[in-house]
Amino acid sequence: MHTSPSPPGGSGRADMKFCSHCGSARIGLRVPDGDNLPRFVCADCGTIHYQNPKIVVGCLPEWQGRVLLCKRAIEPRYGLWTLPAGFLENGETIVAGALRETLEEARARVEPGDLYTVISLPQINQVYIMFRARLLDLDFGPGPESLEVQLYEEADIPWEALAFRTITRTLRNYFLDRRQRAFPVRVSSLERRPPLPPDLLAAG
C-alpha cells in the first residue's frame, strides 16, 4: 500500500519525523490493513504508531462550602486559577492520579469522592476527569507548579481569571448542582469555537 509523507500537523495529530522503533525517517500516514483510521507507519520496519488522547485527572476539593483553587506558576496560563489536575501517569489509576496531582499542586490531602465531570477536548486530544473530594485538613499550600492556593466561596471565585474552560464548566456545574443538592456525573465536550465570519468581526 502507498504511504504518503507525514502531513505538517492538522487533524489534531502530532507530527512524526522518525520511527521510535528503528529510527527510520521513512514515516508516512496510511490506513493499516484491518484498520479504518490513518496511522503513522514506518515503511522500513512496519511499526504502526498509534496516537491516543491524553488523560487529565484532578480533584475539586471542598471544605465547609468552599473550594480549593491553585494559581498556576507554569505555562500555559501562568498566573491564572485552576483546580489541581494534571496528566495521568502510566501505571496509575485515575483516582490515584487525581490524588497525586492534588498533593503536588496544592500540598493538600483529600478523601476522594465520586466521579464528577468527564470533559472531552477532541481538538487537542485530551479528556478531563475530575472527582469531588473532601479536604482532610487545612494544611495546604503551593507546590512547585503553583503560586498560591486558596479556598474560595462561590461569590469570590475569580471567574475572569480561570485558566481553562474545563475548569470554568466544572465549577459552574458544581455550584448549580450544590444548590439542587444532587451531583450527577456530568459528561460533555468542549469544541473549538469557530472563527467569526468577516462581516461580524467589526460588529458591535
N, C-alpha and C positions, 0 to 999 in steps of 0.2 A: 504494500500500500504506500502511496506517495506521502511523504512527510513534509509539511510546509515549514518554513522558518518560523522561529518564535516571534509573535507579534509584539510591538512595543507597548505593552500594557493593554488595558481595556478589559471589559467583561469581569472586572474585579479580580483578575488573575495576575499573580506576581510573575514577573519575567524570570526566565531561567536561561542562563548562558552556558552552563556546564553541567554535565551529569555528575551528581554527587556519588554515584556508584563506581564509575570508571574514569571520570574526568574528561570525557569526550565533549567537544564543543558542538557535536552533531546532534543538537536537541531540536526537536520540532513538535508541532502541535497537530495531533490527529486523533481520530476516534479509534481506540484499540479494538481488535476483534472481541466480540462479546460484550462490548460497552455501548453506551449511547450518548456519551459526552466527550468532547475533546479533552485530551490529556497531553502533557509533555512526555514525549517518548524519546529515548536515546536510540539513534539509528545504529550505533555500534554494539551495545550490549543488550539492547531490547528492554531495559528497565523502564517501567511506567511510573512516572512521578505524580502521585495524587496530591492535590492541594485541597485541604478541607478547612471549614471555618474554625476560627479560634474561639475558645470559650472564656468568657469573663465572669468571674464569680465574686460575690460580695454580700455584705450584710446591711440591713437597715437597723442599727442599734437603737433601742428605746430605753428611756429612763424617766419614769414618772411624767409621762405626757410629752417629753422632749425627745428629739432625735439627734444623733451624733453625726456631725459633718467634719470633713477634713479639707483644709485649704492646701491645694496642690503646690509642691515645691519643685515639680518637674514639668517639662513639656510632654505632651501638648497641654494647653490650658493652664499654664503656670499662673498661680495666684487666684484661681477660681476654686469654688467649693464643690465637693463631691461626697458621695458615700464611700466608705472604704471598700475597694474592689480592685481586682486585677486578674491577670491571666492564670488559668488553671495550669498546674504543672503536671507533667507525666507522673503516673503512679498515684495521683491524688483522687479522692472522691470530691464531688462538688461541695459537700458540706465542709470537709477538711480544708479545701482551698479557700472557702469563704472565711472560715475562722482564722486561717493563717494571714490572709490579706488584712483582716480587721486588726489583728495583733501587730502586723508590720507597719501599717499606715497610721493607726491610732493608738497603738500600745494598749488596746482595750481587750479585756476578757469578756466574752459574751456566752450566753447559753443560746444555741441555735434554736430557732422556732421553725415555723412552717415555710415551705417554699412560697414565695410571694409573686415575683414577676419573672417572666421569660420574654425577652425582647430580642427579636431578630433584626440585624442590620445587614441586609444582603449586599448593599453596595460596598461595604468594607469587609465582608466575610467574617462577621462576629456575631455571637449570641451572648446576651447578658442574662445571667441567672442570679437573682437576688433573693435572700432569705430575710424574713423578720428575725430579730434577735433581741434578747434581753441583756442589758449591761449588768454584769455581776457586781461591779463597784465603780467608784469614781476615780480610780487610779489609772487615768488615761493621759495621753499627751502625744505630741507629734513624733512620728517616726521619721526615718531618713527621707521619705518622699512627701512629707507634709510640713507646711509652715506653721499651721495652727490646727488645733482640734477643739471643737466647741459643741456644747449642747444647745439646741435651738427649740424654742416654742414655735408653733405654726406661724404665728403672727410675725415672727422675726426672721423667718427663712429668707436668705438673700437670693430671691428668685432670679434677679437680673445678673447675678454673679455665679450661677451654677455652671459647672464645666461642660456637662453633656446633656443632650436631650433625653437620654435614657434615665438620667438621674432626676430630671425635672418631671418626667412622666411617672416614675416610681413614687416620688414624694407627693405629687398631686393625687395620685390614686390612693396612696396611703391615708392622707388626711380626709379624703372623701369617704373611704371605707371605714375609717375610725368613727366618723360621725354616724354612719349607718350601722356600726357595731357588727360588721361582717367583713372578713378578709378573704375573698375568693382568690384562687390563683389566677393571675392576670397574664394572658398570653397575647402578645401583639407584635407588630413590626413597625420600624421607622424607615421609611423610604427617603431617598434624597429628594429634596424639594426641587421641582423642575424650574428652570430659569424663566423669568417673566418675559413675555413677548415684547419686542422692541417698542410697540405702541403704548405699553404700560410702564416702561422703565422710568419715564419722566412724569408719570401721573402723580397727582397729589402735591 
